[in-house]
Amino acid sequence: MTCVLLLAGFPGAGKTTLADILVKQLTSVYTVTTVHYDDYIEEGNTATGTYSAYKEQRQKAMQCVKAWLTESQEGKKVRLLIVDDTFHLRSMRRQVYQLARDAGSAFAVVTVCPPLEDCLARNALRAGAARLPDTVVRHVVERFEAAQPHATGWERWCLALTAVPTEAVVDEVLALVKAALAHPLSPAQGLSAAQQAVERAITMSDKTHQLDLATRRLLQACMQRILPASRVARAPELNAQRRRLVEHVKQGLLLPEEAVEAFEQLCDSIP
């Protein structure tokens, strides 16, 4: 059996620290592997940097997850894959869920979201490229979409941590993993055509709703920033662009993350 444990949360929240703790504590129980997305992201290609390179490097990490899920299962131990990244958009987390589902693996989520002040303080202790600008930390915190275990079945097995994790949370995480393992996912190909249509409709509805909210927040922030004299002319123009990007996502021409990135760059270009 296999389980994918996704660690999501704010930069500097302690996700990698938690992953290291879990590897140390759970190796006697499971065969544990980790995929740290930061290992694949080159300096400068953050979520607010060079988007095309950032997206390509994230895909490399996703390929590692997929490769792990398709490995032959030998031995008696349950295999546990810990995937560590901000995963601040639910659509990002859902991509990993879909890989786990297609492989018939179990899937669980731990969100690590301590107070912003703690994240900034921990980030300040980092050296070199590991240290992010405070603006990036705040940006991810503002955009982080909380898990919704009761609203959508795919985030059913979720643990929300609101403080920097320590060894004290290991038992809670272990209980979460055991619960998820007792309910492995069904591969997508096992769904009927009607069920697959419902899955696609739910996914698209969720993505477009979250995209609409995200771009509205960006538009509001832009209107507050620019001079009052420019707002009357700029607001209709930007809103039209925003709606056009949402339509492109509905038509499958853009990913939601690409649409948000494009609209954010457009707003930032307004003097």
C-alpha positions in Angstrom: 0.0 0.0 0.0 1.0 3.6 -0.6 0.1 7.0 0.9 0.9 10.5 -0.4 1.2 12.9 2.5 1.1 16.5 1.2 2.6 19.2 3.4 1.2 22.7 2.5 1.6 26.0 4.2 3.2 29.4 4.5 6.9 30.0 3.6 9.0 29.7 6.8 6.2 27.8 8.6 8.3 24.7 9.3 7.1 22.3 6.5 10.5 21.0 5.8 11.2 20.8 9.5 8.1 18.7 9.9 9.1 16.5 7.0 12.5 15.8 8.6 10.8 15.0 11.9 8.4 12.6 10.2 11.2 10.8 8.3 13.0 10.3 11.6 10.0 9.2 13.6 8.1 7.1 11.0 10.9 5.2 9.2 10.5 2.3 11.6 6.8 2.0 10.5 6.9 3.0 6.8 9.3 3.2 3.9 9.5 7.0 3.7 10.5 9.1 0.7 10.4 12.9 0.5 10.0 15.3 -2.4 10.9 18.9 -1.5 9.7 21.2 -4.3 12.3 23.8 -3.2 15.0 21.3 -4.4 13.7 21.8 -8.0 13.1 25.6 -8.0 16.2 27.6 -9.1 17.0 30.9 -7.4 14.9 33.7 -8.8 12.1 31.5 -10.1 9.7 31.8 -7.2 6.0 32.2 -7.5 6.4 35.8 -8.2 9.5 35.5 -10.5 10.0 33.9 -13.9 6.7 32.0 -14.3 7.6 29.8 -17.2 10.7 28.5 -15.6 9.0 28.2 -12.3 6.2 26.1 -13.8 8.7 23.9 -15.7 10.6 23.2 -12.5 7.4 22.4 -10.6 6.6 19.9 -13.3 9.9 18.1 -12.6 8.9 17.7 -9.0 5.5 16.4 -10.1 7.2 13.9 -12.3 9.1 12.6 -9.3 5.8 12.1 -7.5 4.4 10.3 -10.5 7.5 8.1 -10.8 7.3 7.1 -7.1 3.6 6.2 -7.5 4.4 3.9 -10.5 7.3 2.1 -8.8 6.9 -1.6 -8.1 5.9 -2.3 -4.5 8.2 -4.7 -2.8 8.5 -5.6 0.8 6.0 -5.6 3.6 6.2 -2.0 4.7 3.7 0.6 3.6 5.3 3.2 1.4 4.8 6.8 2.4 5.7 9.8 0.2 6.0 13.2 1.9 5.5 16.0 -0.6 6.6 19.5 0.7 5.7 22.8 -0.9 3.6 25.9 -0.2 0.7 24.5 -2.3 -1.1 27.8 -1.5 -3.7 27.2 -4.2 -6.1 24.4 -3.9 -5.7 23.6 -7.6 -2.0 22.9 -6.9 -2.9 20.4 -4.2 -5.6 18.8 -6.3 -3.0 18.0 -9.0 -1.1 15.8 -6.5 -4.4 14.3 -5.3 -5.2 13.3 -8.9 -1.9 11.5 -9.3 -2.5 9.7 -6.0 -6.1 8.8 -7.1 -5.0 7.5 -10.5 -2.5 5.2 -8.8 -5.0 4.0 -6.3 -2.9 5.4 -3.4 -4.1 7.0 -0.2 -3.9 10.7 0.1 -3.7 13.1 3.1 -3.0 16.8 3.7 -1.3 18.6 6.5 -1.5 22.4 6.3 1.1 24.4 8.4 0.0 28.0 8.9 1.4 29.6 12.0 1.2 33.4 12.6 2.8 35.5 9.9 5.2 37.0 12.5 6.6 33.5 13.2 7.1 32.8 9.5 8.9 36.1 8.9 11.2 35.5 11.9 12.1 32.0 10.7 12.6 33.2 7.1 15.0 36.0 8.4 17.2 33.2 9.9 17.7 31.6 6.5 20.8 32.3 4.4 21.4 32.9 0.7 18.7 31.9 -1.8 16.8 30.1 0.9 15.7 33.4 2.3 12.7 34.9 0.6 11.8 38.6 0.5 9.3 39.5 3.1 7.0 40.6 0.3 6.9 37.0 -1.1 6.1 35.5 2.3 3.2 38.0 2.7 2.1 37.4 -0.9 1.8 33.6 -0.3 0.1 34.1 3.1 -2.5 36.4 1.6 -3.2 34.0 -1.3 -3.2 30.8 0.7 -6.5 28.8 0.2 -7.3 26.8 3.3 -8.2 23.1 2.9 -11.9 22.4 2.8 -12.3 18.8 4.1 -16.0 19.0 4.6 -16.8 20.7 1.3 -14.8 18.4 -1.0 -14.1 14.8 -0.6 -10.6 14.9 -1.9 -9.4 16.9 1.1 -11.2 14.7 3.5 -8.1 13.5 5.4 -6.6 16.8 6.5 -4.8 18.1 9.6 -4.5 21.9 10.1 -1.5 23.0 12.2 -1.5 26.7 13.4 1.9 26.7 15.1 5.4 25.8 14.0 5.5 22.0 14.1 7.5 20.0 16.7 7.8 16.3 17.5 4.6 16.7 19.5 2.5 16.5 16.4 3.9 13.2 15.1 1.1 11.2 16.7 -1.6 13.4 15.1 0.0 13.0 11.7 0.4 9.3 12.1 -3.3 8.9 13.0 -4.1 11.0 9.9 -2.0 8.7 7.7 -3.5 5.6 9.1 -7.0 6.9 8.5 -6.2 7.8 4.9 -4.6 4.3 4.4 -7.9 2.7 5.5 -9.6 4.6 2.6 -7.4 4.4 -0.5 -8.5 6.3 -3.5 -10.2 4.7 -6.5 -8.4 5.2 -9.8 -10.1 7.6 -12.2 -10.4 4.9 -14.9 -12.6 3.0 -12.5 -15.2 5.7 -12.6 -18.2 5.6 -14.9 -18.5 8.1 -17.7 -21.1 10.0 -15.7 -18.9 10.0 -12.6 -16.0 11.3 -14.6 -18.2 14.1 -16.0 -19.3 15.1 -12.5 -15.6 15.1 -11.4 -14.6 17.4 -14.3 -17.6 19.7 -13.6 -16.7 19.9 -9.9 -13.0 20.6 -10.7 -13.8 23.3 -13.2 -16.4 24.9 -11.0 -14.0 25.0 -8.1 -11.1 26.3 -10.2 -13.1 29.1 -11.9 -14.6 30.2 -8.6 -11.2 30.4 -7.0 -9.8 32.2 -10.0 -12.7 34.7 -10.0 -12.1 35.5 -6.3 -8.3 35.8 -6.8 -8.5 38.1 -9.7 -11.2 40.2 -8.0 -8.8 40.7 -5.1 -6.0 41.7 -7.4 -8.3 44.2 -9.2 -9.4 45.7 -5.8 -5.8 46.0 -4.7 -4.8 47.7 -7.9 -7.7 50.2 -7.7 -6.6 51.1 -4.2 -3.1 51.7 -5.3 -3.5 53.9 -8.4 -4.4 57.5 -8.5 -8.2 58.2 -8.1 -8.2 60.1 -11.4 -7.1 56.9 -13.2 -9.6 54.6 -11.6 -12.6 55.5 -13.7 -10.8 54.7 -17.0 -8.8 51.7 -15.7 -11.4 49.8 -13.9 -13.6 48.7 -16.9 -10.5 47.9 -18.9 -9.0 45.7 -16.2 -12.3 44.0 -15.4 -12.8 43.2 -19.1 -9.3 41.6 -19.2 -10.1 39.7 -16.0 -13.2 38.2 -17.4 -11.4 37.3 -20.6 -8.8 35.4 -18.7 -11.5 33.5 -16.7 -13.2 32.6 -20.0 -9.8 31.3 -21.4 -9.5 29.0 -18.3 -13.1 27.7 -18.9 -12.2 27.0 -22.5 -9.0 25.1 -21.4 -6.7 27.7 -23.1 -5.0 28.6 -19.8 -4.4 27.0 -16.4 -5.8 29.0 -13.4 -2.3 29.7 -12.1 -1.3 31.1 -15.5 -4.4 33.4 -15.6 -3.7 34.7 -12.1 -0.1 35.3 -12.9 -1.0 37.1 -16.2 -3.6 39.3 -14.5 -1.2 40.1 -11.6 1.5 41.2 -14.0 -1.1 43.4 -15.9 -2.1 45.0 -12.6 1.5 45.6 -11.6 2.1 47.3 -15.0 -0.5 50.0 -14.2 1.4 53.1 -12.9 
